[in-house]
Amino acid sequence: MEESIGTENIPLKSCVIPYRIINGELELLLITSIKKQKWIFPKGYIEFNLSAFESAKKEAYEEAGVIGENETLELGAFELKKKNEISLIKVFSMEVTKELKDYPEKNLRKRKWFTFEEAVDKTDSIEIKNYLLKLKQDLKPTNRNPSS
């Protein structure tokens, strides 16, 4: 599967927004960045042998220790300018089905579930804030089966 969309020289990354619905309320899982300890969503370079979503799921496992549904919602893509590099970030949602105690970056990052409003407040990226709003709209928690 070809992931390039006419951006041959721009590195492709994928970002995953892990979520769960508890008592009808949307919660989002954020992790801390390694250097600045800022709250972020898992992301990384798209690996050549994986689709963008498969790479996003791998980042969710490695960085946040979560596993999720294979069905996903591609929320969109945006360009991220960081230092001297421009990357194209594909953003996906992932409903978390399992939270692991041990995972590769456990000792490098913190992870924490936030309410939707808290997650929007913690997020610096305007693009990610917009994708969070899109996710909340697309999920319509009232149509989902409540947790028993």
Long-range contacts (C-beta under 8 A, 24 or more apart in sequence): 1-51, 3-46, 3-51, 3-52, 3-90, 5-77, 5-88, 7-88, 10-79, 10-86, 10-87, 10-88, 11-45, 11-85, 11-87, 11-88, 12-45, 12-46, 12-52, 12-87, 12-88, 12-90, 13-43, 13-44, 13-45, 13-46, 13-80, 13-87, 13-88, 13-89, 13-90, 14-43, 14-44, 14-46, 14-52, 14-53, 14-55, 14-56, 14-59, 14-89, 14-90, 14-91, 14-92, 15-41, 15-42, 15-43, 15-56, 15-59, 15-89, 15-90, 15-91, 15-92, 15-128, 16-41, 16-42, 16-43, 16-56, 16-57, 16-59, 16-60, 16-68, 16-91, 16-92, 16-93, 16-94, 17-41, 17-75, 17-91, 17-92, 17-93, 17-94, 17-128, 17-131, 17-132, 17-135, 18-42, 18-60, 18-64, 18-66, 18-68, 18-94, 18-96, 19-93, 19-94, 19-95, 19-96, 19-135, 19-139, 20-95, 20-96, 20-113, 21-95, 21-139, 21-141, 21-144, 21-147, 22-147, 23-146, 23-147, 24-141, 24-142, 24-146, 25-115, 25-116, 25-141, 26-115, 26-116, 26-135, 26-136, 26-139, 26-141, 27-113, 27-114, 27-115, 27-116, 28-113, 28-114, 28-115, 28-116, 28-119, 28-132, 29-64, 29-66, 29-96, 29-111, 29-112, 29-113, 29-114, 30-111, 30-112, 30-114, 30-119, 30-122, 30-123, 31-63, 31-64, 31-109, 31-110, 31-111, 32-109, 32-110, 32-111, 33-109, 34-105, 34-108, 34-109, 37-110, 38-124, 39-112, 39-114, 39-122, 39-123, 40-123, 41-123, 41-128, 43-89, 46-90, 52-90, 52-92, 53-92, 56-90, 56-92, 56-94, 57-94, 60-94, 61-100, 61-103, 61-104, 62-103, 62-104, 62-105, 63-103, 63-104, 63-105, 63-109, 64-103, 64-109, 64-111, 65-99, 65-100, 65-101, 65-102, 65-103, 65-105, 65-106, 65-111, 66-94, 66-96, 66-98, 66-99, 66-100, 66-111, 67-96, 67-97, 67-98, 67-100, 68-94, 68-95, 68-96, 68-97, 68-98, 69-94, 69-95, 69-97, 71-95, 73-135, 73-138, 75-131, 75-134, 75-135, 76-127, 76-131, 76-134, 78-127, 80-125, 80-127, 89-127, 91-127, 91-128, 91-131, 93-135, 93-138, 93-139
